[in-house]
Amino acid sequence: MIRLADHQHRGVDAAATAASQDLTTRIVTPQGWVQVDIDKEALLRLGAHDEAASLQATLSRHLPRIHALALQLAWREPGATIRIREDDIWWP
């Protein structure tokens, strides 16, 4: 895993796998951790280029919305794994 340099946002730890460049984020909730897998295509839709640094920068810019979306999807399921795909992104 490639970790974002000292990246923390409201209890979020983000990482990217070198092979697929999909991103994985863990979010702290009052009930525990929620893992969020973000497809590379979702980040490309948000304006990223097909390279690790661009994907990570795009994740950093959109992390508050991704954080909110993940909490809405998993608020009752501590320890859940959520996958965000291109079709889940509705904001520009």
N, C-alpha and C positions, 0 to 999 in steps of 0.2 A: 504494500500500500504506500502511496505517496501522500503524506499529510500536508494540509495547508499550513503554512508557516504561522504558528501561534494563533490560529484562527479559532476564536470563540465568540459566539453570539447567543446570548440568553441560554447558556448551557448546551450549545451545539458544538459538536466536534465533527469536522468534515474530512473526508479522505477520498482519493480516486485510485482505482486499480489501474496499473500501468497497461495491462493487456487490453481491456475493453474501454477504458477511459470513462466508464459509467461511474457515478459518484455515489458514495454512501455517507450518510449523515446520521448521527445519533443525537436525539433530542431528549433532554431531561424533562419529565413531567412529574407532577406530585405523586403519581402512581408508580413511577419508574421510568426506565428508558424506552424509547421507541426508535427503531432503526428505519431510516428512510433511504431507499435505493432510488436514484434519479437516473433515468435513461439518458444517454448522450444525446439522443434526438430531441429530448425535451429542452436541454440546454442550447442546442443548435437553434431551436425555434425561438429562444430568447436572445439570440444574436451572437452566440459563441462561434468561434472558428474551430475547426477539427484538430485541435492541439491541446495538450494537457493544461498549459498555462492559461489559455483562453477559457477553457471549460471551468477551471477553478475560479478565475476572475468573475465569470458570469454567475457562478454559484454564489460567490460572495456578495455580488450586487443584488441578487434576488433571494437571498437567504431569509429575510423577514417574511416574504410571501410564502416561500416553501415551508418555512417553520409553521406558519398559521395553517396552511393546507394540511400538513401532516398532523397537527393537533386536532383539526376537525375530523380527519379520517380515523384517527386512532385514540381518541380521548378516553374511551372505555376499555381499551385493550393494552395494558402495560406489557411491555416485552414484545409487542407486535412488530411485524416488518411490513412497511408500506412501500409500494413501488409507484413512483410518479413517472408517467409516460408522456409523450408528446401531446396526446389528446387531453391530458389533465391540465395543461397550461392554457388559461383563458386570458391572461393579461399580456399586454404587448412587451 
